[in-house]
Amino acid sequence: MMTRLRHRFAVTVLVLAGCLSAQAAAMAAAASDAPHVHAARTLTFKGTLEGVHVSRTPVSPPVVFDRFEADGQASLLGQFTLVIEATVDFGARPVTGAGTYAFTAANGDRLVAAHTGSSSLVEPGTVLITEVAVIDPELSTGRFAGARGTFTTKRLADAATGVGGQTVGRFDGTISLATGA
């Protein structure tokens, strides 16, 4: 299953390469307009993730709270674990969601971001989830304390399985780290 999702993801990314939504551009512009307390250096942030849909909690039909747990490799983070949480509205078209990304590096440093996104069916049982995230400088810790930036994630999820289903994807964007970080 994971190999099939990886292959579909690669094909989907090729088709969607370079397509940032107006929402992503607006969020990136807003993040770049935010005041910076310290001098910063902007770095590329990109990586891959593989994980599992670990829970779904009904909130108020058709809204649910989903949790994914993943592992991956990324620039600036190295090996990481990741928790993606989202409140998802299945009544919206396209299906939309909002929540958080919480990356934890091997040394315990955390990079936390708020995200919004949507999903679309790419074939029966497989959805493409696109999420635009803005890094939270207050919740991030260690070398990411005070960090700002945005990234976009595109990942495939096994919608047919639901909880227990796999997800695989890629993300890229930029991070501005405080000088000395």
C-alpha positions as CSV (number, residue, x, y, z in Angstrom):
1,M,0.0,0.0,0.0
2,M,2.8,2.5,0.9
3,T,4.6,1.9,-2.4
4,R,1.3,2.4,-4.3
5,L,0.7,5.7,-2.4
6,R,4.3,6.8,-3.0
7,H,4.0,6.2,-6.7
8,R,0.7,8.0,-6.9
9,F,2.1,10.8,-4.9
10,A,5.0,11.2,-7.2
11,V,2.7,11.3,-10.3
12,T,0.4,13.8,-8.5
13,V,3.2,16.0,-7.5
14,L,4.5,16.2,-11.0
15,V,1.1,17.2,-12.2
16,L,0.6,19.8,-9.5
17,A,4.3,21.0,-9.3
18,G,4.6,24.7,-9.0
19,C,0.9,25.3,-8.2
20,L,0.6,27.3,-5.1
21,S,-2.9,28.5,-4.3
22,A,-3.8,32.1,-3.8
23,Q,-4.3,31.2,-0.2
24,A,-0.7,30.1,0.1
25,A,0.6,33.2,-1.5
26,A,-1.5,35.4,0.8
27,M,-0.3,33.5,3.9
28,A,3.3,33.8,2.7
29,A,2.8,37.5,2.2
30,A,1.3,37.9,5.6
31,A,4.1,36.0,7.2
32,S,6.7,38.1,5.4
33,D,5.0,41.3,6.6
34,A,5.2,40.2,10.2
35,P,7.6,42.3,12.3
36,H,10.9,40.6,13.1
37,V,12.3,41.3,16.5
38,H,15.8,39.9,15.7
39,A,17.8,39.8,12.5
40,A,17.0,36.6,10.7
41,R,18.3,34.3,8.1
42,T,15.9,32.7,5.7
43,L,16.5,29.0,4.8
44,T,14.8,26.5,2.6
45,F,12.7,24.0,4.5
46,K,11.7,20.8,2.7
47,G,11.2,17.2,3.4
48,T,9.2,14.0,3.2
49,L,6.9,12.2,5.6
50,E,5.2,8.8,5.9
51,G,2.7,8.0,8.6
52,V,-0.7,6.6,9.7
53,H,-4.1,8.1,10.4
54,V,-4.3,7.2,14.1
55,S,-7.7,8.6,15.2
56,R,-10.9,10.3,14.1
57,T,-13.2,11.9,16.7
58,P,-16.7,13.2,15.7
59,V,-17.1,16.8,16.6
60,S,-20.5,17.7,15.1
61,P,-21.5,16.0,11.9
62,P,-20.1,16.4,9.3
63,V,-17.1,17.8,11.2
64,V,-14.4,15.4,12.7
65,F,-11.1,15.8,14.5
66,D,-8.3,13.8,12.8
67,R,-4.9,12.9,14.1
68,F,-2.0,11.6,11.9
69,E,1.4,10.5,13.3
70,A,4.4,10.3,10.9
71,D,8.1,10.1,10.6
72,G,10.3,11.7,8.1
73,Q,13.4,13.5,7.0
74,A,13.7,17.3,6.4
75,S,16.3,20.0,5.9
76,L,16.9,21.8,9.2
77,L,15.2,19.1,11.2
78,G,17.0,15.9,10.1
79,Q,15.0,12.8,11.2
80,F,11.8,13.9,12.9
81,T,8.5,12.7,14.3
82,L,5.4,14.6,13.4
83,V,1.8,14.9,14.7
84,I,-0.7,16.4,12.3
85,E,-4.1,17.4,13.9
86,A,-7.0,18.8,12.0
87,T,-10.6,19.7,12.4
88,V,-12.1,18.6,9.1
89,D,-15.4,19.7,7.5
90,F,-16.7,16.9,5.3
91,G,-19.8,19.1,4.5
92,A,-17.6,21.7,2.6
93,R,-16.8,21.3,-1.0
94,P,-13.9,20.9,-1.4
95,V,-13.5,19.2,2.0
96,T,-11.6,21.6,4.2
97,G,-9.6,21.5,7.4
98,A,-7.5,23.5,9.9
99,G,-5.2,22.5,12.6
100,T,-1.5,22.1,13.6
101,Y,1.7,20.4,12.6
102,A,4.1,19.6,15.5
103,F,7.5,18.4,14.3
104,T,10.0,17.0,16.9
105,A,13.6,16.7,15.9
106,A,15.8,13.9,17.2
107,N,17.3,16.3,19.9
108,G,13.8,17.4,21.1
109,D,13.6,20.8,19.3
110,R,10.1,21.4,18.2
111,L,8.7,23.3,15.1
112,V,5.0,24.0,15.4
113,A,2.8,25.5,12.7
114,A,-0.9,26.2,12.2
115,H,-2.3,25.0,8.9
116,T,-5.4,25.2,6.7
117,G,-6.1,22.9,3.8
118,S,-8.4,21.0,1.6
119,S,-8.6,17.5,0.0
120,S,-9.6,16.1,-3.3
121,L,-10.3,12.6,-4.5
122,V,-7.6,11.5,-6.9
123,E,-9.0,8.0,-7.4
124,P,-11.5,5.9,-5.4
125,G,-10.0,5.4,-1.9
126,T,-7.2,7.9,-2.3
127,V,-7.3,11.7,-1.5
128,L,-4.7,14.4,-2.1
129,I,-4.5,16.7,1.0
130,T,-2.9,20.1,0.4
131,E,-2.1,22.1,3.5
132,V,-0.5,25.6,3.9
133,A,1.2,26.1,7.2
134,V,2.4,29.2,9.0
135,I,5.1,28.6,11.7
136,D,4.3,29.6,15.2
137,P,7.3,31.4,16.7
138,E,5.8,31.2,20.2
139,L,5.2,27.5,20.3
140,S,8.4,26.4,18.5
141,T,11.3,25.5,20.8
142,G,15.1,25.0,20.8
143,R,16.7,26.2,17.6
144,F,13.2,27.0,16.2
145,A,12.2,29.4,19.0
146,G,11.1,32.6,17.4
147,A,11.2,31.1,13.9
148,R,8.9,32.4,11.2
149,G,7.9,31.1,7.8
150,T,5.5,29.1,5.7
151,F,5.5,25.7,4.0
152,T,3.1,23.8,1.8
153,T,2.4,20.1,2.2
154,K,1.0,17.8,-0.4
155,R,0.2,14.3,0.8
156,L,-1.8,11.3,-0.3
157,A,-4.0,9.6,2.2
158,D,-5.7,6.2,2.1
159,A,-9.3,7.4,2.5
160,A,-10.7,3.9,1.9
161,T,-9.2,2.5,5.1
162,G,-9.8,5.6,7.3
163,V,-8.2,5.2,10.8
164,G,-5.2,2.9,10.3
165,G,-4.8,4.2,6.7
166,Q,-1.4,5.4,5.5
167,T,-0.3,8.9,4.4
168,V,2.8,9.9,2.4
169,G,3.9,13.3,1.2
170,R,6.3,16.1,0.7
171,F,6.5,19.7,2.0
172,D,8.5,22.7,1.1
173,G,8.8,26.4,2.1
174,T,11.1,28.7,4.0
175,I,12.0,29.4,7.6
176,S,13.5,32.5,9.0
177,L,15.6,31.6,12.1
178,A,16.6,34.2,14.6
179,T,20.3,35.1,14.3
180,G,22.4,32.7,16.4
181,A,19.8,29.9,16.0
